[in-house]
Structure formats: C-alpha cells, structure tokens
Amino acid sequence: VPLALVAYYYGQKHELFEAIFEHWRPTIDERLTRLQAAVDDGGPDLLNHIVEAFVQPVLRIRASAEGEFYALLVARELGYASPEADRVLRRHFDPLAHAFIDALRLALPHASVGACAWAYQFALGALLHHLSDQRVQRLSLGANTPNDVSSHPMLVRFIEGGIRAALPPPPAPPAASAPVSSRRRSTHRRQP
C-alpha cells in the first residue's frame, strides 16, 4: 500500500495509531467486561479470574493472523513508546490498567496501590513477552511453538503465582489473649 494512500485515509501517524486501536477497541471492552464479571462474582478464586480476564481475550486475538499483527504492534509500542503512540496508549490502555489495579486491590486488600501497580506491570511484561517472543521454539529444541494455545493455562498460573509471591501476605490475625484467671496463675509461679 503506498504511504500516500495511508496518509490520505488516516492522516498523520498518530491518527493511524488511533484508527488501529479504535478498530480493536472491542477487545479492551471484552477485557473490562470479563474483569467486572470476575469482581461481581468475587469468591476465593477472584485473583485467578482477574488474571484470566487480563490474559484470555488477548491470547485469543493473538491466535488470529490479523490479531497477531495488532498484538505485536501493542507490544512494540508499549516497549518503545513514541510521543504519538503514547497519547493513544494513554487513551486506550490507561483506563484498562487502572481497572485491573483496582481489581487487584479488591482481591488482595492488604496490598498497597503501589504494590498492585507493580504487580500489574509485571503481569503485563509477562503477557507482552509471550505475545511477541519467537525464541521459545529454539530454546525448547522444537518442543514448543510460539503462542501455543496449550501454554495459556501455564501463563495464567505463572502470572497469578507471581502476583501472590510478590505482594505481601495478609497480616496475621491477632493472637488470642489468655483468660484473666490463667494469667494470674502464671504470674504467681514459684521461682526455682
């Protein structure tokens, strides 16, 4: 496609980025819908459901030929954000990031917003690397292929386990104090 034709339809580079990300907006909306459903359901598996909402829609589109190019574009632009791309990424992805950070705080109320933001960033790093990596086939001596669907549950467990390991554990419940009568007896013991 001649560059002049692209510029004619989409304008400057940031307008082209905007058009691409707007085209894929339903994926962001799906992630937010799945996240809200996970939060509404709550329960002991809340963190797992949050990670599933974060990962699964992206992995599904990555499996398509068209989605592969979009996923690679997102991974590249998040890694090497230019000023043009930064405006688009802020508009489309910052609200998504804040929603996931808020959900992490619900699942792990003992964790600070700062710790949850780091957990989100680390999860994003694992997801983006999985989307863009081509070396796994070579490193596994042919046992794995890039973006193999069978690796998706492993990625979810990896991210969930990493979040649990990285964030501080909840505070221990206060120790039950001994009844008053037993405390009195313990203070009047004879010394040997």
NUROKE-884054 format. One line per field, with one value per residue (C-alpha): x, y, z; residue number from 0. Coordinates in steps of 0.25 Angstrom, whole numbers, m for minus. Layout:
c1	(X|...)
c2	(Y|...)
c3	(Z|...)
num	(NUM|...)
% end
This chain:
c1	(0|6|9|2|m11|m10|m7|m20|m29|m23|m15|m3|4|m4|m17|m13|m10|m23|m31|m24|m26|m41|m43|m38|m46|m56|m44|m42|m57|m57|m46|m53|m66|m59|m52|m65|m72|m60|m61|m76|m75|m64|m61|m48|m43|m44|m29|m30|m42|m35|m23|m32|m39|m26|m20|m30|m36|m22|m17|m30|m28|m13|m16|m23|m14|m20|m19|m4|0|m9|m2|12|8|3|16|25|18|17|32|37|26|28|20|10|7|8|m5|m12|m7|m11|m25|m28|m20|m18|m33|m31|m19|m26|m38|m28|m20|m33|m38|m25|m27|m40|m34|m23|m28|m15|m6|m4|m8|7|9|m3|2|16|8|0|13|20|8|7|22|20|8|15|27|18|11|24|34|39|51|43|43|58|61|52|59|46|37|29|24|21|8|4|m10|m6|3|m8|m12|2|3|m9|m3|10|4|m5|6|16|6|3|18|22|11|12|4|m9|m6|m7|m19|m16|m13|m24|m20|m21|m32|m30|m30|m19|m11|m12|m7|5|10|10|18|30|44|53)
c2	(0|13|22|34|26|22|37|41|32|33|45|46|35|37|37|24|18|24|17|3|4|8|m4|m13|m6|m18|m26|m15|m15|m30|m30|m19|m27|m40|m33|m27|m41|m46|m35|m36|m51|m49|m62|m69|m70|m55|m53|m65|m59|m45|m51|m59|m46|m40|m51|m59|m48|m44|m58|m61|m50|m53|m66|m60|m55|m41|m41|m45|m32|m24|m31|m29|m14|m12|m20|m11|2|m1|m5|7|18|29|42|39|25|30|38|27|17|26|28|13|5|14|13|m2|m3|5|m4|m16|m10|m6|m21|m26|m17|m24|m38|m34|m23|m24|m19|m4|2|4|m11|m14|m5|m12|m26|m21|m16|m29|m37|m28|m31|m46|m45|m36|m44|m57|m49|m45|m56|m65|m71|m81|m91|m91|m90|m103|m110|m110|m115|m102|m93|m78|m75|m89|m90|m101|m91|m81|m88|m88|m73|m71|m79|m72|m58|m62|m69|m57|m47|m56|m57|m43|m36|m36|m47|m42|m39|m50|m49|m44|m55|m59|m54|m64|m63|m54|m65|m73|m60|m58|m72|m71|m58|m65|m77|m81|m78|m90)
c3	(0|m4|8|2|1|16|19|11|19|33|33|42|49|62|54|48|62|67|56|58|73|71|62|73|84|86|91|102|105|106|116|124|124|128|139|144|144|152|162|163|166|176|183|187|172|170|167|157|150|149|142|133|129|127|118|111|101|97|95|87|77|76|71|58|47|48|63|62|56|66|77|72|70|84|90|81|85|100|99|91|93|84|87|76|81|96|94|88|98|110|104|101|111|124|128|126|134|146|145|147|158|165|164|169|181|183|182|191|200|209|197|194|181|178|180|172|161|161|160|148|141|144|139|126|124|124|115|105|104|102|91|83|86|75|82|90|79|78|93|95|84|76|87|88|77|79|85|86|92|101|108|112|125|129|126|135|147|145|146|157|165|163|168|180|183|180|189|204|211|219|233|243|252|266|275|285|299|311|320|332|342|335|334|349|352|343|350|363|360|369|364|365)
num	(0|1|2|3|4|5|6|7|8|9|10|11|12|13|14|15|16|17|18|19|20|21|22|23|24|25|26|27|28|29|30|31|32|33|34|35|36|37|38|39|40|41|42|43|44|45|46|47|48|49|50|51|52|53|54|55|56|57|58|59|60|61|62|63|64|65|66|67|68|69|70|71|72|73|74|75|76|77|78|79|80|81|82|83|84|85|86|87|88|89|90|91|92|93|94|95|96|97|98|99|100|101|102|103|104|105|106|107|108|109|110|111|112|113|114|115|116|117|118|119|120|121|122|123|124|125|126|127|128|129|130|131|132|133|134|135|136|137|138|139|140|141|142|143|144|145|146|147|148|149|150|151|152|153|154|155|156|157|158|159|160|161|162|163|164|165|166|167|168|169|170|171|172|173|174|175|176|177|178|179|180|181|182|183|184|185|186|187|188|189|190|191)
% end
